[in-house]
C-alpha cells in the first residue's frame, strides 16, 4: 500500500493487547512519517476509546499465534469507526495475509513501509521507554528453514554504516534488532560506533557463532553488555559454537554472561537436543531452550515434531521450570553434573516425584518474578 499524503489527518496507531516488553517500532516509525506530512498522531494499546476521532487507523501485529487479540482489536475499532480506513500490518499480517484479511481490516499490509523505514521512531509516544531500537541491516545471509526472516526481509539488505542518527536523545541503551549483524559488511563500523557512543548495548538476537572471530570477541567485550547471545540450532555447528565461546572467554567475557539459544522440536531428536544442552553446560555457559513453532502456527506450543512427543516436550517444560532459572539452564554445578552424568534425554530431564509436585510450584513463582531478566522476544516489524 502507498501512503497517500493527506494534510491535517489525525492518525490512530494501535498496538493490540498481547504480551511484549518492547514498544511497537513500526508504529513509532509511522508516527514520525505522518508528523513530517503535517498529520497529528495518537498511540493507544488494546481495545480502548481514543482521545480524538481518527482519519486513518493502523493496527500492528506480532507472532502468528497471538492473532486473536489482533482480530479483536480490529473489530473493536471498525465498530467504533466503520467508515475510517483501517490498515493491519506487522509480523502476523506479513506471514499470513489471507488469514489476517479475515479480521475485517480494510487493508492488510505485508512487509515494511518503505517511506517510514529510515526515520527515527517517535519515542515521544512512549516516554517511559529508554532504549533506541535499531536495525543496522535487514535480512540475513542464511536461509534457515525454522526462521521467518527469509520470508519477511529476504537476503541481507538496508545496510547502514552509521546508526548515530537513530539514537534518540536521552536514551541510555541501544538495542540492535539485526538478524545477523556479523554477516553484514558494516559490522566493524557498527561495533566501533557503539563503543564510541558509550551507551549500554543489547544485541537482541543470537549472534552467528560461525562468524565470531577473536577480533569480533574483543570488540564485543569492549561494549557495555549484560549478556551476549549465541545460537546452537543444530549439532553440526557445535565446533563453531565452542570456538566462539572460547574466543569470548579469551577476550574477557564471563562465560555465565553468554546465553545460547538451543532450538528443539524441529528436525532434531530429544537426544540430539540433550547432547547440545550438555555441550553448553560443559562449556560453562547458559543454555536457553527455544521450542520451534511453525511460521504459520495459530496456537502456541501445539506443534509436535516427528521425533518428539507431547510427553517429551512436557519433560523439557517441567525441567525448565523446576531445574532452570527463568526458563534457562545456567551452568550451576549441580545442574551440570545432573546432565553430564545422564546417559540420555530421559535420564537428564526426568524429575523426581517430589520435585515435580512441590518444587514446581515454588520454582514457577520464582521464575515469574525474575523472568524479565532473561526473557527473549522476536522483534516486531
MOBEL-V958999 format. One record per helix or strand. SS is the DSSP state (@ for helix, = for strand). FROM is the first residue (numbers start at 0). LEN is the number of residues. If there is no record, write none. Layout:
{{SS | FROM | LEN} {SS | FROM | LEN}}
//
This chain:
{{= | 9 | 6} {@ | 24 | 12} {= | 39 | 6} {= | 55 | 4} {@ | 63 | 17} {= | 84 | 4} {@ | 90 | 5} {@ | 96 | 5} {= | 106 | 2} {@ | 113 | 4} {@ | 122 | 4} {= | 131 | 3} {= | 137 | 1} {= | 139 | 1} {@ | 148 | 4} {= | 154 | 1} {= | 156 | 1} {@ | 163 | 3} {= | 172 | 4} {@ | 180 | 3} {@ | 186 | 11} {= | 199 | 4} {= | 206 | 1} {@ | 208 | 3} {@ | 213 | 8} {= | 223 | 1} {= | 227 | 4} {@ | 234 | 16} {@ | 254 | 3} {= | 257 | 7} {@ | 269 | 13} {= | 285 | 6} {@ | 309 | 13} {= | 324 | 1} {= | 327 | 2} {@ | 332 | 9} {@ | 344 | 5} {@ | 352 | 21}}
//
